[in-house]
Amino acid sequence: MDVFDPSLVAGVTTPEPGGLTFKEVMEYLSIFVGKNIVGADIVELAPDYDTTFVSSISASKVARELLMLLYS
């Protein structure tokens, strides 16, 4: 999760200034459609740092996309 720009996703343990937007991450994940992906994980989420819950929601959407990749 620390690949995201901290202005968009505050709940990460190691923020990456100038990081990616959610749309950019989804575009990068689309490269893997049709590939034989066998596993994935989401790391660096720290929901206690984000009172708006945007980080948790973003992580859940990334998880959804990863699951769809695993079963595509």
C-alpha positions in Angstrom: 0.0 0.0 0.0 3.0 2.3 0.4 3.2 2.7 -3.4 0.2 5.1 -3.2 0.7 8.8 -2.8 0.2 9.6 0.9 -2.1 12.5 0.1 -4.5 9.9 -1.2 -3.9 7.0 1.1 -2.7 8.2 4.5 -2.9 4.9 6.4 0.5 3.3 5.4 3.5 2.6 7.5 6.1 4.0 5.1 4.6 6.8 2.9 6.0 7.3 -0.5 6.0 11.0 -1.5 5.0 11.4 -5.1 3.5 7.9 -5.2 1.0 6.5 -7.6 -2.7 7.3 -7.8 -5.4 4.6 -7.5 -6.1 4.7 -11.2 -2.4 4.2 -12.0 -2.2 1.2 -9.8 -5.3 -0.3 -11.4 -3.7 0.3 -14.9 -0.5 -1.5 -13.8 -2.6 -4.4 -12.4 -4.4 -4.7 -15.8 -1.1 -5.8 -17.3 -1.4 -9.1 -15.5 -4.8 -10.0 -17.0 -4.7 -13.5 -18.5 -1.3 -14.3 -16.8 -0.9 -17.3 -14.6 -0.8 -15.4 -11.3 -0.7 -17.8 -8.3 -0.6 -15.5 -5.3 -0.6 -11.9 -4.1 -0.6 -10.0 -0.9 -1.3 -6.5 0.4 1.2 -5.1 2.9 2.0 -1.8 4.7 -1.6 -1.0 5.5 -1.9 0.9 8.9 -5.6 1.7 9.3 -5.0 3.4 12.7 -3.2 6.2 10.8 -6.2 7.0 8.7 -9.3 8.3 10.4 -11.2 8.7 7.1 -10.9 4.9 6.3 -9.8 5.7 2.7 -6.7 3.5 3.1 -8.8 0.5 4.1 -11.3 1.0 1.3 -8.4 1.4 -1.2 -6.8 -1.8 0.2 -10.1 -3.7 -0.2 -10.5 -2.5 -3.8 -6.9 -3.6 -4.5 -7.7 -7.0 -2.9 -10.8 -7.3 -5.1 -8.8 -6.6 -8.3 -6.1 -9.1 -7.2 -8.7 -11.8 -6.6 -10.2 -11.2 -10.0 -6.7 -11.6 -11.5 -6.2 -14.9 -9.6 -9.4 -16.3 -11.1 -9.2 -14.8 -14.6 
